[in-house]
Amino acid sequence: MTGQPHAAVVVGGGLAGAAAALVLAERGVVTRLVRSGPGATALSWGSLDVAGASPDPVGLPWRDPVRSHPLSPGERLAYLLNARRAHPYGALFPERDAGRAVRAVKEATAALDAWLRPAGAGLEGSLDESRLLANVRGAVRVSDFAMVEAAAGDLGRAAGVVLGDVPGLSGFSAPAVARALGAELAALGVPCPPIRVVRLELPEGLQSLAARPARLAAALDDPAATAELARSVRGQAAEGRTLLLPPILGLSRTHSVCRALCEQAGGPVAELLGAPPWSPAGLRLDRALGAALERAGVEVRTARASGLRGELGRIAQVELEGEAALEADAVVLATGRFVGGGLSERDDAVVESLAGLPVFDDRGRRLDGRPGRGQLRRRYADPQPLFGAGVRTDGRLRPLGPDQHPLWSNLVAAGEILGGFDPALQRTGLGVALLSGVRAGEEAAHLAGEALR
Ligand SMILES: Cc1cc2nc3c(=O)[nH]c(=O)nc-3n(C[C@H](O)[C@H](O)[C@H](O)COP(=O)(O)OP(=O)(O)OC[C@H]3O[C@@H](n4cnc5c(N)ncnc54)[C@H](O)[C@@H]3O)c2cc1C
């Protein structure tokens, strides 16, 4: 066996799987990534929450409960490490060392930014100060990191806000956003900057696309269309104002579109974060990760992994539906939860879809084998055990079997399939995907090497 390159298979192509695969490839491991389709990453709204604040009691607080000053994301991360033991950050930083966690966040976010930049995307932010970012409904999210196109829209820094109204744009009303923003900022105890609404003229030929925002965003990738839109925002962001636009600024060269608009507007131009039913931010992230995987030489297959085969507690092959199995010295499980497909319900019972691993809720109760709907509570505000469900791991991110030992010695897990948190309430979704993806890539590289010794 000596002399053969190590080989790893990553199952799942959201942020967690892509990050793991990129780290593996950087370490010289021959890496194949199998994904059945886009997952929750491709639906995300434009922030990358490492330790975002949330009004929910299980979420992280925006202000210090005693002294009432706003907490920095770094302080929220330290609080999370100590107060929420079941959260996946507990497995990543078992010694609860906030300094080490902060360094890991800096390294992982810098790596992600470098992976995304060549594809016209990128990440901005820090753990030093929160950003108050509005979404297309006017709700304010207390964020730390965000995709470049949204990051400049920090309401905490703007001397004034100009909201761009696009006539006929499906599901968007700038006057309604302006009203909601006032109420949201008041609830956060933050002074509301003066807000003005301006009507933007879409380039002729694109006006008929206003009812289909995804098509409109794709059409704005055309530099001629961008230049025309830029002329209609001239001077709007001068004198310390920030121009906020709905998320329509291109699909594949958003960074350039934003730069062109900033130049004409005379100051920061940012997109509002997305909200259901549609947000292009996740789609852009998904595409940019795909481009990074291609550049890194990772072979990406669109296929469904159907099982793991091996002996003596080591996986040797990942079985695929309708295709030949893939040989593997190490495997990364990054299949997400119900949106991605990592968890599902079969014969009226919750299951981990690929390896039949035990599934736990955030209180450590076994959920697999029980009906999913039995875990749903009637009221939205009630704790929802099903939404925090996932696998548990040892300190090397190896999923535990029923006997609390790793089921497979060369399988590591990353992303939302790790249980113990509800990404909607605890606002750490893409943060967990990135940090655990990077760590899983490092662990899998070691495990692949160990296989050949
Ligand atoms: C609507 C929405 C908006 C969100 N917005 C934000 C946000 O703005 N900021 C934030 O921080 N978080 C956000 N989140 C949470 C965040 O998107 C997720 O926590 C994160 O994307 C999970 O990443 P992942 O890689 O673990 O899983 P996913 O992105 O779900 O990827 C799972 C992958 O596994 C693949 N897969 C599953 N099973 C198999 C199989 N058997 N064989 C092959 N492939 C398989 C899927 O096809 C998919 O490619 C949002 C979530 C949702 C649903």
Ligand as a Chemical Component Dictionary entry (heavy atoms), coordinates in Angstrom:
data_LIG
# 
_chem_comp.id                   LIG 
_chem_comp.type                 NON-POLYMER 
_chem_comp.pdbx_formal_charge   0 
_chem_comp.three_letter_code    LIG 
# 
loop_
_chem_comp_atom.comp_id 
_chem_comp_atom.atom_id 
_chem_comp_atom.alt_atom_id 
_chem_comp_atom.type_symbol 
_chem_comp_atom.charge 
_chem_comp_atom.model_Cartn_x 
_chem_comp_atom.model_Cartn_y 
_chem_comp_atom.model_Cartn_z 
_chem_comp_atom.pdbx_ordinal 
LIG C1  C1  C 0 -33.820 28.808 4.492  1  
LIG C2  C2  C 0 -32.550 28.779 5.315  2  
LIG C3  C3  C 0 -31.828 29.953 5.471  3  
LIG C4  C4  C 0 -30.635 29.940 6.238  4  
LIG N1  N1  N 0 -29.918 31.090 6.349  5  
LIG C5  C5  C 0 -28.765 31.098 7.058  6  
LIG C6  C6  C 0 -27.963 32.272 7.138  7  
LIG O1  O1  O 0 -28.266 33.307 6.537  8  
LIG N2  N2  N 0 -26.815 32.218 7.884  9  
LIG C7  C7  C 0 -26.424 31.071 8.532  10 
LIG O2  O2  O 0 -25.382 31.088 9.195  11 
LIG N3  N3  N 0 -27.158 29.932 8.451  12 
LIG C8  C8  C 0 -28.303 29.912 7.728  13 
LIG N4  N4  N 0 -29.046 28.756 7.635  14 
LIG C9  C9  C 0 -28.508 27.509 8.229  15 
LIG C10 C10 C 0 -27.397 26.970 7.302  16 
LIG O3  O3  O 0 -27.770 27.171 5.956  17 
LIG C11 C11 C 0 -27.136 25.487 7.551  18 
LIG O4  O4  O 0 -26.920 25.276 8.924  19 
LIG C12 C12 C 0 -25.890 25.026 6.781  20 
LIG O5  O5  O 0 -25.978 25.415 5.430  21 
LIG C13 C13 C 0 -25.717 23.516 6.854  22 
LIG O6  O6  O 0 -24.656 23.164 5.991  23 
LIG P1  P1  P 0 -24.283 21.634 5.767  24 
LIG O7  O7  O 0 -23.158 21.620 4.798  25 
LIG O8  O8  O 0 -24.106 20.975 7.078  26 
LIG O9  O9  O 0 -25.572 20.970 5.134  27 
LIG P2  P2  P 0 -26.353 21.225 3.712  28 
LIG O10 O10 O 0 -26.017 22.566 3.161  29 
LIG O11 O11 O 0 -27.766 20.903 3.990  30 
LIG O12 O12 O 0 -25.699 20.148 2.756  31 
LIG C14 C14 C 0 -25.997 18.780 2.844  32 
LIG C15 C15 C 0 -25.479 18.117 1.593  33 
LIG O13 O13 O 0 -25.524 16.707 1.770  34 
LIG C16 C16 C 0 -26.029 16.112 0.578  35 
LIG N5  N5  N 0 -26.516 14.769 0.919  36 
LIG C17 C17 C 0 -27.342 14.397 1.934  37 
LIG N6  N6  N 0 -27.471 13.062 1.944  38 
LIG C18 C18 C 0 -26.715 12.588 0.916  39 
LIG C19 C19 C 0 -26.441 11.297 0.410  40 
LIG N7  N7  N 0 -26.952 10.176 0.958  41 
LIG N8  N8  N 0 -25.623 11.164 -0.668 42 
LIG C20 C20 C 0 -25.083 12.272 -1.254 43 
LIG N9  N9  N 0 -25.309 13.513 -0.812 44 
LIG C21 C21 C 0 -26.106 13.679 0.256  45 
LIG C22 C22 C 0 -27.054 17.112 0.093  46 
LIG O14 O14 O 0 -27.376 16.890 -1.258 47 
LIG C23 C23 C 0 -26.270 18.411 0.324  48 
LIG O15 O15 O 0 -25.378 18.630 -0.747 49 
LIG C24 C24 C 0 -30.216 28.740 6.875  50 
LIG C25 C25 C 0 -30.957 27.564 6.712  51 
LIG C26 C26 C 0 -32.108 27.571 5.926  52 
LIG C27 C27 C 0 -32.877 26.283 5.750  53 
# 
loop_
_chem_comp_bond.comp_id 
_chem_comp_bond.atom_id_1 
_chem_comp_bond.atom_id_2 
_chem_comp_bond.value_order 
_chem_comp_bond.pdbx_ordinal 
LIG C1  C2  SING 1  
LIG C2  C3  SING 2  
LIG C2  C26 DOUB 3  
LIG C3  C4  DOUB 4  
LIG C4  N1  SING 5  
LIG C4  C24 SING 6  
LIG N1  C5  DOUB 7  
LIG C5  C6  SING 8  
LIG C5  C8  SING 9  
LIG C6  O1  DOUB 10 
LIG C6  N2  SING 11 
LIG N2  C7  SING 12 
LIG C7  O2  DOUB 13 
LIG C7  N3  SING 14 
LIG N3  C8  DOUB 15 
LIG C8  N4  SING 16 
LIG N4  C9  SING 17 
LIG N4  C24 SING 18 
LIG C9  C10 SING 19 
LIG C10 O3  SING 20 
LIG C10 C11 SING 21 
LIG C11 O4  SING 22 
LIG C11 C12 SING 23 
LIG C12 O5  SING 24 
LIG C12 C13 SING 25 
LIG C13 O6  SING 26 
LIG O6  P1  SING 27 
LIG P1  O7  DOUB 28 
LIG P1  O8  SING 29 
LIG P1  O9  SING 30 
LIG O9  P2  SING 31 
LIG P2  O10 DOUB 32 
LIG P2  O11 SING 33 
LIG P2  O12 SING 34 
LIG O12 C14 SING 35 
LIG C14 C15 SING 36 
LIG C15 O13 SING 37 
LIG C15 C23 SING 38 
LIG O13 C16 SING 39 
LIG C16 N5  SING 40 
LIG C16 C22 SING 41 
LIG N5  C17 SING 42 
LIG N5  C21 SING 43 
LIG C17 N6  DOUB 44 
LIG N6  C18 SING 45 
LIG C18 C19 SING 46 
LIG C18 C21 DOUB 47 
LIG C19 N7  SING 48 
LIG C19 N8  DOUB 49 
LIG N8  C20 SING 50 
LIG C20 N9  DOUB 51 
LIG N9  C21 SING 52 
LIG C22 O14 SING 53 
LIG C22 C23 SING 54 
LIG C23 O15 SING 55 
LIG C24 C25 DOUB 56 
LIG C25 C26 SING 57 
LIG C26 C27 SING 58 
# 
